[in-house]
Amino acid sequence: MLIRYLILLFISISFLYSNQLETKTQEVKIGVYENLGGTIPMNLKFVDEYGNKKTLKEFINNKPTILTLNYYSCTALCSPLLSGVADVLDKMQLKPYIDYNVLTISIEPLDTPALALDKKKAHLNNIKIPFPPQTWSFLTGNQKNIDAISDSIGFKYQKRIKDGVVDYLHPGVIIVVSPNGKIARYLNGVRFLSFDLKLAVLEASQERSGPTIANTLLYCFAYDAKSKTYVFQAEKVVGSFMFGIVLIFFIYLVRTGRKTKEKDDG
Amino acid sequence: MDNLTKKSFYDETHTVFGHHESKLLQWIFTIDHKRIALLYLVVMMAFFIIAIFVALSMRMELFAPGQQIMDPNTYNQAFTLHGVIMIFLFVIPGIPAVFGNFLLPLLIGARDVSFPRLNLLSWWLYMFGALLAVMSLFVGQGFADTGWTFYAPYSVQTGTNVIFALTAAYILGLASILTGINFVVTVHRLRAPGMGFFKMPLFVWGLYSTAWIQILATPVVGITLILVILERTLGIGIFDPSKGGDPILYEHLFWIYSHPAVYLMILPAFGVVSEILPTFCRRTIFGYRSIAISSAMIAIIGYLVWGHHLLTSGMSEWAKIIFAFLTFFVAIPTGIKFFDWVATMYKASIIFATPMLWVVGTIITFAIGGLTGLTLVTIGVDVHLHDTYFVVAHFHYTIFGGVVFMLFAAMHYWFPKFTGRMYCERSAKKAFYGIFIGFNTLWFPMFLAGAYGMPRRYFDYLPEFEIYHKIAGVGAVITIASILYMLYILIKAIKNGEPCGNNPWNSTTLEWQISSPPPLENFKNIPYVDFMPYEYEKGQPKRDLTKIIEGGNHD
């Protein structure tokens, strides 16, 4: 009976606790809603880091293209993600500008080409292989075009103004599109395997689309390290308790020794 | 002499609810440890065959780049199904459930395990868990696609039947715990008079160490699986960072069980090696005590190494170094065993019967598997090799080339004990060579593919990896054909094998001194055992044990 009450108590506490936490995160519906095989609007116009206004079709230039959505004043996820991209391009053993292009589009309409150029310089510096600068463009555009591109790839983010500072909650993902703008593959996270990206680029060049491999999203969340301490204490308590029981069992077995008399010998 | 006309456990049995007329009811309600062992054997082998064909379908899919016979999601489900069946339904129950159940009481001179009814309950739980796993294939969105490790957060998010699979794994874990408790108590309570801990056969030492792992580690995975279920149904957030949880915590909890679990698989296999070697080398095993203690050492240290699965997941540098060093330490007791075995074989007049061939084969394959484990746990190297085919190759070299090879060895070695007949040696040896060659063709190329960067669990790959997948595909066909041939040889011999008497190998352990197949309740009189298990003199057993068995207990 006691056990039944304990279970009931546990479940009701879990319910209360989960609901309480749910409300905190309910308004945030950010993430990647995959649209594999869909096409991005190729005639949207964006401005590159040198101030040239071109359509996506011109930027993609009939090559498989790696697409990332970021903003240039991002303090959290974007820099590691773009470093991750630079890192994987270094290792991918494909020829930049001949085999593929890279496009980074800002989701902040107030970002300027000058800011974009700074970003570009910083990240291109980390690439050690010969890398034509025109391979990787850092684009800015107006809200309407940003919405159109992010909707077409299912990239859901949220603007947040806190203490006068504007930032965005957004997922970490790169997308590979085919020369015709078909979405071939999503790669989640901020670090990418050269194997994954190369395979995706090869698929995109053949207009194929492949499944998402690492299905776990990384979010641009502020992480609260404090709240996890209770977990480890629970672990210790449960662990010690279990170990204690087992130790008592062992001592009992050793002390009582073997069964000397057979009850039914014959 | 012809035991086949004598009454054996096949002819009579105790059941949990009275006497049944029906043969089927007599089997499924039996509380005789030998019958329960056979129940496990039949079900496990059925699942094993299903899982190898699932594996074959994966190899055929990977035979060429791009899509061949299944789509990517089916592929994800296929490798999960393969892993779940092989791990939870085949290798973890594995040697303890079949050979442990059958032989533990025989080896220590007991009439049954301590809790025969609990033993039957374990089998029923096992069947129930297996049934749930099978059911989840056919309902809802199909079998889980998470891999057998069920890593959060993906296992929390995917739409497939994760809860079914987790519940199945949970119930199978419970069955495993009950078997563990049963074996521990049996070893403590039911050893024949005179038999101290250091007079027990080494297979019993392996089972004893394993049983402790089952008791201590399995509850952790049980808790973990329930947490995932709660996370999916109630959203408690323990693995969700947006609610203050931590997905890495899942990996810790999971591997706290699942790493000891690989020792749980291999320790009984090492025990089998230690039984077979003295018999076919015709001499006392070298370093009995060190082998016995090293089993316990592996079980203890094996507890403290789980972190090496997380070297790339995010851990403090100190934790990484400690986990890596502890993992290196496991190699020491394992090495002790290996050198003891080699020393036993050194200058012995080895009889290369099939079980001995399997042992020698395992010493080779497990050495490769074990040493590549040390390569993997070298922290810097692991950053490169983590989640590649190198890990897949390492894992199969240890678990298939160690545990399953020894299960096959045990199937041959104790075949005469189970049936009273002998299989065809010539054919069985052919099957061994087929499997051994196929095995190496299948998995050795994966070491290379992994080192060059082929990630595991991928449905597709870059053209430069095609050659490795082609060779592995051929190896898979050879391996599976040879396994089926081996099973055919053994099954044929159940009916048509030559009757071979009680002790065809001229072995010194207790199980061979009673009739084959053994009678119900094994020993008419409980023997008094005040001697070591493997005592040979000039290539012959030192004493005539049948007299001791017949003489029985003198108290």
Interface residues (C-beta under 8 A of the other chain):
Chain A: I11 S14 F15 Y17 S18 L21 E22 K24 T25 V28 L193 S194 F195 D196 K198 L199 L202 G210 P211 I213 N215 T216 Y219 F221 Y223 D224 S227 K228 V231 E235 V238 M242 F243 V246 F249 L253 V254 T256 G257 R258 K259 T260 E262 D265
Chain B: P72 N73 P153 Y154 Q157 T158 V184 V185 H188 R189 L190 R191 P193 I215 L216 P219 I223 L230 L234 G235 I236 G237 I238 P241 S242 K243 G244 G245 D246 P247 L249 L253 G453 M454 P455 Y458 F459 D460 Y461 L462 I526 N553 D555
